[in-house]
Amino acid sequence: MEGDLKTQRSTYTLVQSLTSKYDIVALQETHGHHGDLVTLSRDIKSHLHFGSFCSSVGRGGVVTCVAKSLVRQFDSVRFKALKKGRISVLTLSSPTSRLQIYNIHFVPGLPEAIIKQQMSRIRSRMASTSSSAAFFLGDFNYLESGEARLQVHDGVERASHSRLAIAFNERFPMMGEIMQSSFTHRARTSDTLTLARLDRIYVSTPTADLLDLYPQSGTMWPIHDFTKPSDHAPVYLCLSPLLARPESPIIPRWIARHDRFRTTLDTHVLDGDLSPNPPERLLEIKDWMRHAAAQTRLAVFALGARTNAEKVSCCTKLLRAARSGQEKVCRQAVKAYPILAQFYDTDVGVWTNVSGFHTQLSALMRHVLDDYERELSARQLPVAVRDFHIARIKRLGKAWRASRRQVCLSAVVGPDGTAHADP
């Protein structure tokens, strides 16, 4: 954290602001020395602070700050520098779980062979058990495949064909990016300003579990804000675990197309006595539709899952029921879709192959999305409408890929620092 006094104070204020909002904060290019950790520990008592520094105080430096409330959930804490001042891992362990937080800064200009060696070293340190979770937080200094740098002065995008992105995905197929689309870095010369998305967050959490945590991601400020102390915009990730998933107001397509839904709804319409008041009549119809949807779900559990979408519903029902200890619902889901017995033992209520389950669910989701895309392509829709929906399907599909997963989410931060989900 060396540098001119004004920048140093601005940076320190930023660290205080970040730790007041987030349980985990990963900083790169901090410069400075281990004495800065003592200062952080004195002034920011809510977090523990771990760091690795280069021999020169004007180069490198990675610091990881973790909330004490999070650390108390584990039995042991270990910090290790994998590359002095550039790459570190903080491991929090308990008898039943392990969390690894990797703070990564790949130095620009290094030979690709050296960076690939650093990737391999990270891979060798990763835990492989299903009870482990890993976060990669950092400045990767290369673009993901298919992305480009934007030259602001002429509006030209310079595509990247980085072999490092390929090498990363080969070594870490289990890691998925929480993909937010904002630029995170600016490079300015006398006559050009170039923007790129170099800072990213990757997680090992399977997509189905991740989406149930309602992730929100974005940048703390626009990269064109030159009043900030860095040419990087911090990327944030908010996870919100819920004890009970709220009921969605939207009826899934597969339910709306099910024979049981239509017959149940028709029965209500024929037998019902609708209110003459239009707003009240609308609420009554919505109640009928929700009831018909609930009856359809029960019918699927009773008769067995036939379509891919129904099988996905059984999978998600099992996942959430197992998480909350609802063994009766777990048995219903496995009975409706018997292949789930390969992954979950209903007799003792434990997962026997959780990674295989997520592989099966991801494959089913890809089939569902492919079917929907083919259906949209065949329908007579305005080109703009069709292209919009197909683009959305492709974006969703990235979250369920076998490798190079990208969960595409974004949010904006309000004046109070609260993340608001993208509508």
C-alpha positions as CSV (number, residue, x, y, z in Angstrom):
1,M,0.0,0.0,0.0
2,E,2.9,2.3,-0.7
3,G,2.5,5.3,-3.0
4,D,1.7,9.0,-2.8
5,L,-0.1,10.0,0.4
6,K,-3.4,10.9,-1.3
7,T,-3.6,7.7,-3.3
8,Q,-2.6,5.7,-0.2
9,R,-5.4,7.3,1.9
10,S,-8.0,6.7,-0.9
11,T,-7.0,3.1,-1.2
12,Y,-7.2,2.5,2.5
13,T,-10.6,4.2,2.7
14,L,-11.7,1.9,-0.2
15,V,-10.6,-1.2,1.7
16,Q,-12.5,-0.1,4.8
17,S,-15.6,0.4,2.7
18,L,-15.3,-3.0,1.0
19,T,-14.8,-4.8,4.3
20,S,-17.8,-3.1,5.8
21,K,-20.0,-4.6,3.0
22,Y,-18.4,-8.0,2.1
23,D,-17.2,-11.1,4.1
24,I,-14.4,-11.7,1.7
25,V,-12.2,-9.1,0.0
26,A,-9.3,-10.0,-2.3
27,L,-6.8,-7.3,-3.3
28,Q,-4.1,-7.4,-5.9
29,E,-1.1,-5.1,-6.6
30,T,-1.3,-3.8,-3.0
31,H,2.5,-3.2,-2.9
32,G,3.7,-2.6,0.6
33,H,4.9,-5.2,3.1
34,H,3.7,-7.4,6.0
35,G,3.6,-4.4,8.3
36,D,0.5,-3.3,6.4
37,L,-1.3,-6.4,7.7
38,V,-0.7,-5.2,11.3
39,T,-2.3,-1.8,10.4
40,L,-5.3,-3.5,8.8
41,S,-5.8,-5.7,11.8
42,R,-5.7,-2.7,14.1
43,D,-8.1,-0.5,12.1
44,I,-10.4,-3.2,10.6
45,K,-11.2,-5.5,13.5
46,S,-14.2,-7.2,11.8
47,H,-11.9,-9.2,9.5
48,L,-8.7,-11.3,9.6
49,H,-6.1,-10.2,7.1
50,F,-3.7,-12.4,5.2
51,G,-1.1,-11.3,2.7
52,S,1.9,-12.1,0.5
53,F,4.3,-9.5,-0.8
54,C,7.2,-9.2,-3.2
55,S,10.7,-8.3,-2.1
56,S,10.2,-4.8,-3.5
57,V,7.5,-2.8,-1.8
58,G,6.6,-1.1,-5.1
59,R,5.7,-4.4,-6.8
60,G,3.0,-7.0,-6.5
61,G,1.3,-7.9,-3.3
62,V,-1.9,-9.8,-2.6
63,V,-4.1,-9.4,0.5
64,T,-7.1,-11.4,1.5
65,C,-9.5,-10.1,4.2
66,V,-12.0,-12.6,5.6
67,A,-14.8,-11.7,8.1
68,K,-14.3,-13.3,11.6
69,S,-17.9,-14.3,11.6
70,L,-17.2,-16.5,8.6
71,V,-13.9,-17.9,10.0
72,R,-15.7,-18.9,13.2
73,Q,-17.8,-21.4,11.2
74,F,-14.6,-23.5,10.5
75,D,-12.1,-25.3,12.8
76,S,-8.8,-24.4,11.1
77,V,-7.4,-21.7,8.9
78,R,-4.3,-22.0,6.7
79,F,-2.7,-19.4,4.4
80,K,-0.1,-20.2,1.8
81,A,1.6,-18.2,-0.9
82,L,1.8,-20.2,-4.1
83,K,3.7,-17.4,-5.9
84,K,5.2,-14.7,-3.6
85,G,3.2,-11.5,-3.9
86,R,1.1,-12.8,-6.8
87,I,-0.9,-15.9,-5.9
88,S,-2.2,-17.1,-2.5
89,V,-4.7,-19.6,-1.1
90,L,-6.6,-19.3,2.2
91,T,-8.1,-22.6,3.3
92,L,-10.9,-22.8,5.9
93,S,-11.7,-26.3,7.1
94,S,-14.1,-28.2,9.3
95,P,-14.8,-32.0,9.6
96,T,-17.6,-31.7,7.0
97,S,-16.5,-28.9,4.7
98,R,-13.7,-26.9,3.2
99,L,-13.6,-23.5,1.6
100,Q,-10.6,-22.4,-0.5
101,I,-10.2,-18.8,-1.4
102,Y,-7.6,-18.2,-4.2
103,N,-6.3,-14.6,-4.7
104,I,-4.8,-14.5,-8.1
105,H,-2.8,-11.9,-10.1
106,F,-1.2,-13.1,-13.3
107,V,1.5,-10.7,-14.3
108,P,1.0,-9.2,-17.8
109,G,3.9,-9.8,-20.1
110,L,5.1,-13.0,-18.5
111,P,5.7,-15.9,-21.0
112,E,2.6,-18.1,-21.4
113,A,4.6,-21.1,-20.3
114,I,5.2,-19.6,-16.9
115,I,1.6,-18.6,-16.4
116,K,0.5,-22.1,-17.4
117,Q,2.9,-23.5,-14.8
118,Q,1.2,-21.2,-12.2
119,M,-2.2,-22.5,-13.2
120,S,-1.0,-26.1,-12.8
121,R,0.3,-25.3,-9.4
122,I,-3.1,-23.9,-8.4
123,R,-4.8,-27.0,-9.7
124,S,-2.5,-29.3,-7.7
125,R,-3.5,-27.5,-4.5
126,M,-7.3,-27.7,-5.0
127,A,-9.3,-30.1,-2.9
128,S,-11.3,-32.7,-4.9
129,T,-14.0,-33.8,-2.5
130,S,-17.7,-32.9,-3.1
131,S,-17.7,-31.1,0.3
132,S,-15.2,-28.6,-0.9
133,A,-15.8,-25.2,-2.5
134,A,-13.3,-23.0,-4.2
135,F,-13.3,-19.3,-5.2
136,F,-10.9,-17.7,-7.7
137,L,-10.8,-14.0,-7.2
138,G,-8.4,-11.9,-9.1
139,D,-6.9,-9.9,-12.0
140,F,-6.2,-12.5,-14.7
141,N,-4.7,-10.1,-17.2
142,Y,-6.1,-12.0,-20.2
143,L,-9.5,-12.1,-21.8
144,E,-11.9,-15.0,-21.8
145,S,-12.4,-16.7,-25.2
146,G,-14.5,-14.7,-27.5
147,E,-14.2,-11.4,-25.7
148,A,-12.5,-8.2,-27.0
149,R,-10.9,-5.0,-25.8
150,L,-12.6,-1.8,-26.6
151,Q,-10.6,1.1,-28.0
152,V,-12.7,4.1,-26.9
153,H,-11.3,6.7,-29.3
154,D,-12.5,4.9,-32.4
155,G,-15.0,2.4,-30.9
156,V,-13.1,-0.5,-32.4
157,E,-13.2,-3.9,-30.6
158,R,-10.0,-5.9,-30.7
159,A,-10.8,-9.5,-30.4
160,S,-8.6,-11.8,-28.3
161,H,-7.5,-15.4,-29.1
162,S,-5.7,-16.0,-25.8
163,R,-4.2,-19.4,-25.4
164,L,-4.2,-18.7,-21.7
165,A,-8.0,-18.8,-21.6
166,I,-7.9,-22.2,-23.2
167,A,-5.3,-23.4,-20.8
168,F,-7.3,-22.2,-17.8
169,N,-10.5,-24.0,-18.9
170,E,-8.5,-27.2,-19.6
171,R,-7.1,-27.2,-16.1
172,F,-10.3,-26.0,-14.3
173,P,-13.3,-27.5,-16.0
174,M,-15.1,-27.5,-12.6
175,M,-14.9,-23.7,-12.2
176,G,-17.6,-21.5,-13.5
177,E,-17.5,-17.7,-13.9
178,I,-20.0,-15.4,-12.3
179,M,-20.1,-13.4,-15.5
180,Q,-20.9,-9.7,-15.2
181,S,-20.4,-7.8,-18.5
182,S,-19.0,-4.5,-17.2
183,F,-15.4,-3.5,-18.1
184,T,-13.1,-3.8,-15.1
185,H,-9.8,-2.3,-16.4
186,R,-8.7,0.8,-18.3
187,A,-5.3,1.3,-20.0
188,R,-4.6,4.9,-21.0
189,T,-1.8,6.3,-23.2
190,S,-1.4,9.7,-24.7
191,D,-3.8,9.1,-27.5
192,T,-5.8,6.0,-26.6
193,L,-8.1,4.6,-23.9
194,T,-8.6,0.8,-23.9
195,L,-11.2,-1.0,-21.8
196,A,-11.2,-4.7,-20.9
197,R,-12.8,-7.3,-18.6
198,L,-9.7,-8.6,-16.8
199,D,-10.9,-9.0,-13.3
200,R,-13.2,-12.0,-12.7
201,I,-14.7,-14.3,-10.1
202,Y,-14.9,-18.1,-10.6
203,V,-16.6,-20.6,-8.3
204,S,-16.6,-24.4,-8.1
205,T,-20.2,-24.5,-6.9
206,P,-22.5,-26.4,-9.3
207,T,-24.9,-24.3,-11.2
208,A,-28.1,-25.6,-9.6
209,D,-26.7,-24.9,-6.1
210,L,-25.4,-21.5,-7.2
211,L,-28.7,-20.3,-8.6
212,D,-30.4,-21.2,-5.4
213,L,-28.1,-18.7,-3.7
214,Y,-29.5,-15.9,-5.8
215,P,-26.1,-14.5,-6.8
216,Q,-25.7,-10.9,-7.7
217,S,-22.6,-9.5,-9.4
218,G,-21.3,-6.3,-11.0
219,T,-18.6,-3.7,-10.5
220,M,-18.4,-1.2,-7.6
221,W,-18.2,1.7,-10.0
222,P,-18.0,2.5,-13.8
223,I,-14.5,2.0,-15.1
224,H,-14.6,5.5,-16.7
225,D,-14.7,7.1,-13.2
226,F,-11.3,8.7,-13.0
227,T,-11.8,9.9,-9.5
228,K,-11.2,6.5,-8.0
229,P,-7.8,5.4,-6.8
230,S,-7.3,2.5,-9.2
231,D,-7.5,1.8,-12.9
232,H,-9.4,-1.4,-12.0
233,A,-13.0,-1.5,-10.9
234,P,-13.6,-4.0,-8.1
235,V,-15.9,-6.9,-8.9
236,Y,-18.4,-8.0,-6.2
237,L,-20.4,-11.1,-5.7
238,C,-23.3,-11.3,-3.2
239,L,-24.8,-14.7,-2.3
240,S,-28.1,-14.9,-0.3
241,P,-28.9,-18.4,1.0
242,L,-32.6,-18.8,1.8
243,L,-34.1,-21.3,4.2
244,A,-37.2,-21.6,2.0
245,R,-37.4,-20.8,-1.7
246,P,-40.3,-18.4,-2.3
247,E,-43.0,-19.5,-4.7
248,S,-42.5,-18.1,-8.2
249,P,-45.4,-16.1,-9.7
250,I,-44.5,-17.6,-13.1
251,I,-45.9,-21.0,-14.1
252,P,-43.2,-23.0,-16.0
253,R,-43.8,-23.7,-19.6
254,W,-43.8,-27.5,-19.1
255,I,-46.6,-27.2,-16.6
256,A,-48.7,-24.9,-18.8
257,R,-48.4,-27.4,-21.6
258,H,-49.2,-30.5,-19.5
259,D,-52.5,-32.2,-20.2
260,R,-53.3,-32.3,-16.4
261,F,-52.9,-28.5,-16.2
262,R,-55.3,-27.8,-19.0
263,T,-58.0,-30.3,-17.8
264,T,-57.8,-29.0,-14.2
265,L,-58.0,-25.4,-15.4
266,D,-61.0,-26.2,-17.7
267,T,-62.8,-27.8,-14.8
268,H,-62.4,-24.7,-12.7
269,V,-63.6,-22.5,-15.6
270,L,-66.7,-24.6,-16.2
271,D,-67.6,-25.1,-12.6
272,G,-66.5,-21.7,-11.2
273,D,-68.6,-18.7,-10.4
274,L,-66.5,-15.8,-11.4
275,S,-66.9,-12.4,-9.8
276,P,-68.5,-9.7,-11.9
277,N,-65.7,-7.3,-10.7
278,P,-62.8,-7.4,-13.3
279,P,-59.9,-7.0,-10.7
280,E,-61.4,-9.6,-8.5
281,R,-62.1,-11.9,-11.4
282,L,-58.4,-11.7,-12.5
283,L,-57.3,-12.7,-9.0
284,E,-59.7,-15.6,-9.0
285,I,-58.3,-16.8,-12.3
286,K,-54.7,-16.5,-11.0
287,D,-55.6,-18.6,-8.0
288,W,-57.2,-21.3,-10.3
289,M,-54.0,-21.3,-12.4
290,R,-51.8,-21.7,-9.4
291,H,-54.0,-24.5,-8.1
292,A,-53.9,-26.3,-11.5
293,A,-50.1,-25.9,-11.5
294,A,-49.8,-27.5,-8.0
295,Q,-52.1,-30.4,-9.1
296,T,-49.9,-30.9,-12.2
297,R,-46.8,-31.2,-10.1
298,L,-48.5,-33.8,-7.9
299,A,-49.5,-35.7,-11.0
300,V,-45.9,-35.8,-12.3
301,F,-44.8,-37.2,-9.0
302,A,-47.6,-39.8,-9.0
303,L,-47.3,-40.9,-12.7
304,G,-43.6,-40.4,-13.3
305,A,-41.5,-37.9,-15.2
306,R,-41.7,-38.3,-19.0
307,T,-40.3,-35.2,-20.6
308,N,-36.9,-33.7,-20.0
309,A,-38.5,-30.7,-18.4
310,E,-40.4,-32.9,-16.0
311,K,-37.2,-34.8,-15.1
312,V,-35.5,-31.4,-14.4
313,S,-38.3,-30.6,-12.0
314,C,-37.7,-33.9,-10.2
315,C,-34.0,-33.2,-10.0
316,T,-34.4,-29.7,-8.5
317,K,-37.1,-31.0,-6.1
318,L,-34.7,-33.7,-4.8
319,L,-31.8,-31.2,-4.5
320,R,-33.8,-28.8,-2.4
321,A,-35.6,-31.4,-0.4
322,A,-32.3,-33.2,0.5
323,R,-30.8,-29.8,1.5
324,S,-33.7,-29.2,3.9
325,G,-34.0,-32.8,5.2
326,Q,-37.5,-33.5,3.7
327,E,-37.0,-37.2,3.2
328,K,-40.6,-37.8,2.1
329,V,-40.2,-35.4,-0.8
330,C,-36.9,-37.0,-1.7
331,R,-38.5,-40.4,-2.0
332,Q,-41.3,-38.9,-4.2
333,A,-38.7,-37.3,-6.5
334,V,-36.7,-40.5,-6.8
335,K,-39.9,-42.6,-7.4
336,A,-41.0,-40.2,-10.2
337,Y,-37.6,-40.3,-11.9
338,P,-35.9,-43.6,-10.9
339,I,-32.5,-42.8,-12.3
340,L,-32.0,-40.5,-9.4
341,A,-31.5,-43.6,-7.2
342,Q,-28.0,-43.8,-8.7
343,F,-27.1,-40.6,-7.0
344,Y,-29.2,-40.4,-3.8
345,D,-29.9,-43.2,-1.3
346,T,-33.4,-42.6,0.1
347,D,-33.0,-45.4,2.7
348,V,-30.4,-43.5,4.6
349,G,-31.0,-40.0,3.2
350,V,-27.5,-39.3,1.8
351,W,-25.9,-38.5,-1.5
352,T,-23.9,-41.3,-3.0
353,N,-22.8,-39.5,-6.2
354,V,-23.5,-35.8,-6.0
355,S,-21.2,-34.9,-8.8
356,G,-22.9,-37.4,-11.1
357,F,-26.3,-35.9,-10.1
358,H,-25.2,-32.4,-11.2
359,T,-23.8,-33.8,-14.4
360,Q,-27.2,-35.5,-15.1
361,L,-29.1,-32.3,-14.3
362,S,-26.9,-30.1,-16.5
363,A,-27.3,-32.5,-19.4
364,L,-31.1,-32.4,-19.0
365,M,-31.1,-28.6,-18.8
366,R,-29.1,-28.4,-22.1
367,H,-31.7,-30.7,-23.8
368,V,-34.6,-28.5,-22.5
369,L,-32.9,-25.3,-23.7
370,D,-32.1,-26.9,-27.1
371,D,-35.7,-28.0,-27.5
372,Y,-36.9,-24.5,-26.7
373,E,-34.5,-22.9,-29.2
374,R,-35.6,-25.2,-32.0
375,E,-39.3,-24.5,-31.2
376,L,-38.7,-20.7,-31.3
377,S,-36.8,-21.0,-34.6
378,A,-39.7,-22.8,-36.1
379,R,-42.4,-20.3,-35.0
380,Q,-43.5,-17.4,-37.1
381,L,-42.2,-14.6,-34.9
382,P,-40.9,-11.1,-35.7
383,V,-37.2,-11.4,-36.2
384,A,-36.3,-9.1,-33.4
385,V,-38.5,-11.0,-30.9
386,R,-37.2,-14.4,-32.0
387,D,-33.6,-13.2,-31.8
388,F,-34.1,-11.7,-28.4
389,H,-35.4,-15.0,-26.9
390,I,-32.8,-17.1,-28.7
391,A,-30.0,-14.9,-27.3
392,R,-31.5,-15.3,-23.8
393,I,-31.6,-19.1,-24.2
394,K,-28.0,-19.2,-25.4
395,R,-27.0,-17.0,-22.4
396,L,-28.8,-19.5,-20.0
397,G,-27.1,-22.4,-21.8
398,K,-23.7,-21.1,-20.8
399,A,-24.5,-21.7,-17.2
400,W,-25.2,-25.4,-17.8
401,R,-22.2,-26.2,-20.0
402,A,-20.0,-29.1,-19.0
403,S,-17.0,-26.7,-19.0
404,R,-16.4,-23.0,-19.4
405,R,-19.6,-22.3,-17.4
406,Q,-20.7,-18.7,-17.2
407,V,-23.5,-17.7,-15.0
408,C,-24.5,-14.5,-16.6
409,L,-25.9,-12.1,-13.9
410,S,-25.6,-8.5,-13.2
411,A,-26.7,-5.9,-10.7
412,V,-26.2,-2.3,-9.9
413,V,-25.2,-1.0,-6.5
414,G,-27.5,1.6,-4.8
415,P,-26.3,4.6,-2.8
416,D,-26.3,2.5,0.4
417,G,-24.1,-0.2,-1.2
418,T,-27.0,-2.7,-1.6
419,A,-26.9,-4.8,-4.8
420,H,-30.2,-4.6,-6.8
421,A,-30.9,-7.5,-9.2
422,D,-31.1,-6.9,-12.9
423,P,-34.8,-7.0,-13.8
